[in-house]
Amino acid sequence: MSLSLSRRQTLLAGAAAALAATPAKAAPFISHRPPVEARRFASPAVEALIKRVKAKVADPELAWLFENCFPNTLDTTVFLGEAGGKPDAFVITGDIDCMWLRDSSAQVWPYLPLAAKAPELRTLFRGVIGRQARCILIDPYANAYMHDPTARTNLKWSQQDVTEMRPGVGERKWEVDSLCYPIRLAHGYWRATRDPAPFDTEWRRAMAVVVRTFREQQRKTGPGPYSFQRPSTLATETLMLEGKGAPTRKVGLIHSMFRPSDDACVYPFLIPSNLFAAASLRQLAELATEVLNDTAFAADCVAFADEVTAALQAHGLTRDADGQPVWAFEVDGFGNAAFMDDANAPGLLSLAYLGCVPHDDPVFRRTARLAWSERNPYFFKGAAAEGIGGPHAGLNLIWPMSIIMRALNALADGDDATVLASLRTLKATHAGTGFMHEAFHKDDPTKFTRDWFAWANTLFGELIVEIADRRPALLARPLDPTA
């Protein structure tokens, strides 16, 4: 029996209030998952994986964190239904009741390996892929969407935006990665299942819109149709020059007006997002060939990816203090570049994780080391932790996502010491809540933002699953906090 939203929220709130009083170090650790009857989506395959992985985790607090975090997307953010006789899945971010193309893709990504043998997960992925296609067809320049495609935005910060706000759009910040993530998810689903069901005429139309939008935002023949302004005291919330952004020299890169943090770019060529776009276009070409049987569209995607890659090599690199090439964060095509990193993905630290570059690529390795250093103005080191943040949350606030991403890179590199150090930090900075947060203060983890941020929770779960599968010995003994 399904529960009304108000009843479910009451159950969730009651559970949260009761569990918040549980001491963080109490043993045994009590599950912070919602009651079974209040969970949004059930997957026997996910429950079996939780049981299998948890049995490998000797540290009781780390095991508890995993059990809370890994299913958080399914437990709390999925709204499953039907559209046109097919599955429809609307996935909210957590405490924001809208669906971001980026977040929704990332939130369900860690469940992909189970989909081939789990019919309930195939239904979920078909629903997410279909919903994302319909969102793109509403407006490819939006980053967030409403559950009701006929509704006006309910986000208070979007109410006065000066842009073309259509019904169904929650927020209209143009971010290149918003159109990359649905391709990554669709490609990952096809590789995992070989299920052609989601790739219908509607999805094909949406992918044509993606490519068209990327080309529009190369801005070779003019500024394109997009502009955005917001009455705000925050410079990161609006765009200069009548909403078109800073000037650029048109070199073949794709303009991104906002970062995956939803902060405005300083220079419109956001290099991590362009690397992501090139990789996504190649994945789309593979889908066009294998699923759509459209070799012409595939060839167009490959040619586009080649053009962006050539522009990245010509304009996307800068130098470290030793004169060695590293990826810039943003450039303008005139020779100006900004080096920094932001904890959101895509960022410089997450390029290998997203498949944009090989893990062993020397330019990526140098870039990642530089991003995790004081050369990055948003790298913070304090009494509680060190890590990357960004202007979105503010100075001295570290995002757990950056620590998780560093651990995933270290796992791929066989760097056990960094993996263990990351786990110790994550265990010590959840502030007794049993969940990851958007950000926490470098000196005091009890000062944090967003206590319900499903992407960070699921990403943490993905890390633990990866360690359990690839380096289980790292989980076979309790973590020593003094190591």
C-alpha positions in Angstrom: 0.0 0.0 0.0 1.4 3.4 -0.9 1.5 6.2 1.6 0.5 9.8 1.1 3.4 12.2 0.8 2.3 13.9 4.1 2.1 10.6 5.9 5.5 9.5 4.6 7.1 12.9 5.6 5.6 12.4 9.0 7.2 9.0 9.4 10.5 10.2 8.0 10.5 13.2 10.4 9.6 11.1 13.4 12.3 8.6 12.6 14.9 11.4 12.1 14.0 13.0 15.4 14.2 9.8 17.3 17.5 8.7 15.7 19.1 12.1 16.1 19.1 11.5 19.8 21.1 8.3 19.4 24.7 8.9 20.4 27.0 8.8 17.4 29.4 6.3 19.0 26.7 4.1 20.5 27.0 0.4 19.9 25.3 -1.4 18.3 24.6 1.4 15.7 20.9 1.8 15.0 19.9 2.1 11.3 19.0 5.6 10.2 17.1 4.4 7.2 13.4 5.3 7.0 10.9 2.7 8.2 10.3 0.0 5.6 6.7 1.3 5.0 8.1 4.8 4.3 10.7 3.9 1.8 10.2 5.3 -1.7 11.6 2.3 -3.7 12.5 -1.3 -2.8 15.1 -3.4 -4.4 15.9 -6.9 -3.2 19.1 -6.8 -5.3 20.3 -3.7 -3.4 19.4 -5.1 0.0 21.4 -8.3 -0.9 24.4 -6.2 -1.9 24.2 -4.2 1.4 24.2 -7.4 3.4 27.1 -8.8 1.4 29.2 -5.7 1.6 28.4 -4.9 5.2 29.7 -8.3 6.2 33.1 -7.3 4.9 33.3 -4.1 6.9 34.9 -4.8 10.3 34.6 -1.2 11.5 31.0 -1.0 13.0 30.6 2.7 12.5 31.8 2.5 8.9 29.4 -0.4 8.2 26.6 1.7 9.8 27.4 4.7 7.6 27.4 2.4 4.5 24.0 0.9 5.3 22.5 4.3 5.9 24.0 6.0 2.8 24.1 3.5 0.0 20.3 3.0 -0.3 19.5 6.7 0.5 18.5 7.6 -3.1 16.1 4.6 -3.3 14.8 5.1 0.3 14.0 8.8 0.0 14.1 10.4 -3.4 12.5 8.1 -6.1 8.9 8.8 -7.3 8.0 6.0 -9.6 5.0 6.2 -12.0 4.1 5.8 -15.6 4.1 8.1 -18.6 2.6 7.0 -21.9 2.4 3.4 -20.7 6.1 3.3 -19.8 8.0 3.6 -16.5 8.6 7.2 -15.3 10.9 7.9 -12.4 11.3 11.4 -10.9 14.3 11.6 -8.6 14.7 14.6 -6.3 18.0 15.7 -4.8 16.9 15.2 -1.2 16.0 18.4 0.6 15.2 20.2 -2.7 12.0 18.9 -4.3 13.2 19.1 -7.9 15.0 16.8 -10.3 18.4 17.9 -11.5 19.7 16.0 -14.6 23.1 15.8 -13.0 22.1 14.7 -9.6 19.5 12.2 -10.6 22.0 10.5 -13.0 24.7 10.4 -10.3 22.3 9.2 -7.6 21.2 6.1 -9.4 24.6 5.3 -11.0 26.0 3.1 -8.3 23.1 0.6 -8.7 23.9 0.0 -12.4 26.0 -3.1 -11.9 23.0 -4.8 -10.4 20.5 -3.9 -13.1 21.1 -6.9 -15.5 19.7 -9.3 -12.9 17.3 -7.1 -11.1 14.0 -6.4 -13.0 13.0 -3.7 -10.4 16.1 -1.8 -11.1 15.6 -2.0 -14.9 12.2 -0.5 -14.4 13.8 2.3 -12.4 16.5 3.0 -15.0 14.0 3.0 -17.8 12.0 5.5 -15.9 14.9 7.8 -15.1 16.2 7.7 -18.7 12.7 8.4 -20.1 12.0 11.2 -17.7 15.4 12.8 -18.5 14.6 12.7 -22.2 11.3 14.4 -21.6 13.0 17.1 -19.4 15.5 17.8 -22.2 12.7 18.2 -24.7 11.0 20.7 -22.4 14.1 22.9 -22.3 17.7 21.7 -22.8 19.0 24.9 -21.1 17.4 24.0 -17.8 19.3 22.3 -15.0 16.3 21.4 -12.7 12.8 20.3 -13.4 9.4 20.1 -11.7 7.6 16.8 -11.0 4.6 18.2 -12.8 5.7 19.2 -16.4 2.9 21.7 -16.6 3.8 23.5 -13.3 5.7 26.7 -12.8 8.8 26.6 -10.6 8.3 26.3 -6.8 12.0 27.2 -6.1 11.9 30.5 -4.3 15.2 31.6 -5.7 14.1 31.2 -9.3 10.9 33.2 -9.1 12.4 36.5 -10.4 14.9 35.1 -12.9 15.2 37.0 -16.2 15.2 34.2 -18.7 12.7 32.1 -20.6 11.1 30.1 -17.8 8.9 27.4 -19.3 6.4 25.2 -17.5 8.1 22.2 -16.0 11.4 24.0 -15.4 12.6 24.5 -11.8 15.8 26.4 -12.6 17.3 27.5 -15.9 21.0 27.6 -15.3 22.8 26.4 -18.5 25.5 23.9 -17.5 27.1 21.7 -20.1 27.3 18.7 -17.7 23.5 18.7 -17.3 23.3 17.2 -20.8 26.3 15.0 -20.4 25.1 13.1 -17.4 21.9 11.6 -19.1 24.2 10.3 -21.9 26.6 8.7 -19.4 23.6 7.1 -17.6 22.0 5.8 -20.8 25.4 4.5 -22.0 26.1 2.8 -18.7 22.7 1.2 -18.7 23.1 -0.1 -22.2 26.5 -1.5 -21.4 25.2 -3.2 -18.2 22.0 -4.6 -19.6 21.8 -4.5 -23.4 18.2 -3.5 -22.9 16.9 -1.4 -25.8 13.6 -0.4 -24.1 14.5 3.1 -23.0 15.9 4.2 -26.4 12.7 5.1 -28.1 11.8 7.9 -30.6 11.4 10.4 -27.7 14.9 9.6 -26.4 16.4 9.9 -30.0 14.7 13.3 -30.3 16.2 14.4 -27.0 19.7 13.3 -28.0 19.4 15.3 -31.2 18.5 18.3 -29.1 21.5 17.7 -26.9 23.9 17.9 -29.9 22.1 20.9 -31.3 22.4 22.7 -28.0 26.1 21.9 -27.7 26.6 23.4 -31.2 24.6 26.5 -30.3 26.8 27.0 -27.3 30.0 26.9 -29.4 28.6 30.4 -30.4 30.4 30.4 -33.7 27.9 32.6 -35.5 26.4 34.6 -32.6 25.6 34.4 -28.9 22.9 31.9 -29.2 19.4 31.9 -27.7 20.3 31.6 -24.0 20.6 34.4 -21.5 20.1 34.5 -17.7 20.0 37.1 -15.0 19.0 36.9 -11.4 18.4 39.8 -9.0 20.9 38.8 -6.3 23.7 40.1 -4.1 25.7 37.1 -5.0 27.9 37.4 -8.1 27.8 33.7 -8.6 24.1 33.7 -9.1 23.9 35.9 -12.3 25.6 36.5 -15.6 27.2 39.7 -16.9 26.7 41.4 -20.2 22.9 41.2 -20.4 22.9 37.6 -19.2 25.3 36.2 -21.9 28.4 35.9 -19.7 32.0 37.0 -20.1 33.5 37.5 -23.6 35.3 34.7 -25.4 37.2 34.0 -28.5 35.3 31.3 -30.4 37.7 28.4 -30.6 35.4 25.4 -30.8 34.9 24.9 -27.1 31.3 24.8 -25.6 30.3 27.7 -23.4 29.0 26.8 -20.0 27.4 29.7 -18.1 27.3 27.8 -14.8 29.4 25.1 -13.1 28.0 21.8 -11.7 27.9 23.7 -8.4 25.2 26.0 -10.0 27.7 28.9 -9.6 28.3 31.2 -12.5 31.6 30.6 -14.5 34.2 33.3 -14.4 35.4 32.3 -17.9 32.8 30.5 -20.0 34.9 27.7 -21.3 34.7 25.3 -18.3 37.4 22.7 -19.1 36.1 19.7 -17.0 32.7 20.1 -18.6 34.2 20.3 -22.1 36.2 17.1 -21.4 33.0 15.5 -20.2 31.1 16.7 -23.3 33.8 15.1 -25.6 33.6 11.8 -23.8 29.8 11.9 -23.8 29.6 12.6 -27.5 31.7 9.5 -28.1 29.4 7.5 -25.9 26.4 8.8 -27.8 28.0 7.8 -31.0 28.3 4.3 -29.7 24.6 4.2 -28.7 23.7 5.7 -32.1 25.5 2.8 -33.8 24.6 -0.1 -31.6 21.0 0.8 -30.6 19.7 3.4 -33.0 21.4 2.0 -36.1 22.0 5.6 -37.1 25.6 5.7 -38.5 25.2 9.3 -39.8 24.3 10.6 -36.3 27.1 8.6 -34.9 29.6 10.1 -37.3 28.4 13.6 -36.5 28.9 12.9 -32.8 32.4 11.6 -33.3 33.4 14.6 -35.5 32.0 17.0 -32.9 33.9 15.2 -30.1 37.1 15.4 -32.2 36.6 19.1 -32.7 36.1 19.7 -29.0 39.1 17.5 -28.1 41.4 19.5 -30.5 40.2 22.8 -29.0 40.9 21.4 -25.5 44.4 20.5 -26.4 45.0 23.9 -28.0 43.3 26.1 -25.3 42.5 24.1 -22.2 45.9 23.5 -20.7 47.9 25.7 -18.4 51.2 25.2 -16.5 52.2 24.3 -13.0 55.1 25.9 -11.1 57.6 23.6 -12.9 56.3 24.5 -16.3 54.5 21.1 -16.8 51.1 21.1 -18.5 47.9 20.7 -16.3 44.3 21.2 -17.2 42.9 24.6 -16.4 39.6 24.9 -14.7 38.2 27.7 -17.0 39.5 29.6 -20.0 38.2 32.3 -22.3 40.0 31.4 -25.6 42.0 34.7 -25.4 44.8 33.1 -23.4 43.4 33.8 -19.9 42.9 30.8 -17.6 41.8 30.2 -14.0 43.2 27.3 -12.0 41.1 26.1 -9.2 38.8 23.2 -8.5 35.3 22.8 -7.2 34.2 19.7 -5.3 31.3 19.1 -7.6 31.7 16.6 -10.5 32.7 17.3 -13.2 35.7 19.0 -11.7 39.4 18.5 -12.2 39.6 15.8 -9.5 36.7 13.8 -11.0 37.9 13.6 -14.6 39.1 10.0 -14.5 36.1 8.9 -12.4 33.8 10.2 -15.1 35.8 8.5 -17.9 37.0 11.8 -19.4 40.7 10.9 -19.1 42.6 7.7 -18.2 43.5 7.3 -14.6 47.2 6.9 -15.5 47.3 10.0 -17.8 50.3 12.1 -16.5 48.5 15.4 -17.2 45.5 14.2 -15.1 47.8 13.0 -12.3 49.6 16.4 -12.1 46.3 18.2 -12.3 44.7 16.2 -9.5 47.8 16.7 -7.3 47.7 20.4 -7.9 43.9 20.6 -7.2 44.5 18.9 -3.9 47.0 21.6 -2.7 47.1 25.2 -1.7 47.5 26.1 -5.4 43.7 25.6 -5.5 42.1 28.6 -3.6 39.2 26.3 -2.6 41.4 23.6 -1.0 41.0 23.9 2.7 43.0 22.2 5.5 41.9 22.5 9.2 41.8 20.7 12.5 39.1 18.2 11.3 40.0 17.5 7.7 41.5 18.6 4.4 39.6 18.7 1.1 38.1 20.8 -1.7 35.1 23.0 -1.4 34.0 25.8 -3.7 32.3 29.2 -3.6 28.8 27.7 -3.5 29.0 26.8 0.2 31.7 29.3 1.1 35.2 29.5 2.4 36.6 26.9 4.8 33.8 24.4 4.0 35.0 21.0 2.7 32.7 18.9 0.6 32.8 15.1 1.5 32.3 14.5 -2.2 35.9 15.7 -2.8 37.3 13.3 -0.1 35.3 10.4 -1.7 36.5 11.3 -5.2 40.1 11.4 -4.0 39.6 8.0 -2.4 38.2 6.6 -5.6 41.2 7.9 -7.5 43.6 6.4 -4.9 41.8 3.1 -5.2 42.3 3.0 -8.9 46.0 3.8 -8.3 46.5 1.2 -5.6 47.2 3.9 -3.0 45.9 2.1 0.1 47.2 4.7 2.5 45.2 7.5 0.9 42.1 5.3 0.7 42.3 4.5 4.4 43.0 8.1 5.3 39.9 9.2 3.4 37.8 6.6 5.2 39.0 7.8 8.6 38.2 11.4 7.6 34.7 10.5 6.4 34.0 8.5 9.5 35.1 11.3 11.7 33.2 14.1 10.0 29.6 13.0 9.6 28.8 14.8 12.9 26.9 11.8 14.4 24.2 12.0 11.7 25.1 8.8 9.9 25.1 10.5 6.5 27.3 12.6 4.3 26.6 16.3 3.9 27.1 18.9 1.2 29.9 20.6 3.2 31.3 20.8 6.7 33.7 23.3 8.3 37.4 22.3 8.2 37.7 22.8 11.9 34.3 21.7 13.1 32.3 19.0 11.3 29.1 19.8 13.4 28.9 23.0 11.3 27.6 21.5 8.0 25.2 22.3 5.1 22.4 20.0 3.8 21.6 17.1 6.1 19.7 15.3 3.2 21.9 15.3 0.1 21.4 12.0 -1.6 24.1 12.3 -4.2 26.9 12.5 -1.6 25.3 9.6 0.4 25.1 7.3 -2.6 28.6 8.2 -3.8 30.0 7.3 -0.4 28.2 3.9 -0.7 29.7 3.4 -4.1 33.2 4.0 -2.6 32.6 1.3 0.0 31.3 -1.2 -2.6 34.3 -0.5 -4.8 36.7 -1.1 -1.9 34.8 -4.3 -0.9 35.1 -5.7 -4.5 38.7 -4.6 -5.3 40.6 -4.2 -2.0 38.5 -6.0 0.7 41.5 -6.3 3.0 41.2 -2.5 3.6 37.8 -3.1 5.3 38.8 -6.2 7.2 39.9 -4.4 10.4 38.5 -1.4 12.3 39.9 1.9 11.3 42.5 3.3 13.6 41.7 6.9 14.2 45.3 7.7 15.1 46.9 6.2 12.0 
